[in-house]
Amino acid sequence: MKLIVYFLIIIVSLLIIIMDIFKFFLDIFKFLGYFFIFGIIFIYLADKTQTKALIYLTTSSIFCFTIFYGYFAIMDFLVGVKVGLIQSIEKNQ
């Protein structure tokens, strides 16, 4: 049983390392999200009949912010899983 837990700890640690590498790209998604929001505002103020552009920009903005905030949610989850696994090993010793 301990071998399985150690294996899970290694997998979770590797996932955390891999996701930490992609942390650089989060600023790009955050910038794009705000860029799309400004695009929505400017298109709406300029011409309210451009519904396709508004729908595309809204969808793109939601997608970018989902990636940005979803990254932190997944990282918190993985760190919590790793801490829980480590505590379960310490509890059984």
Number of C-alpha atoms within 10 A of each C-alpha: 7 11 8 9 15 14 12 15 19 13 13 17 16 12 14 17 11 11 15 12 10 10 13 10 10 17 11 12 18 18 14 17 24 14 14 21 18 14 17 19 12 13 17 15 9 10 9 10 10 11 12 9 14 20 12 13 21 17 13 17 23 15 14 21 18 14 15 19 12 12 17 14 11 13 15 13 12 17 14 12 16 20 13 13 18 14 11 13 14 9 8 7 5
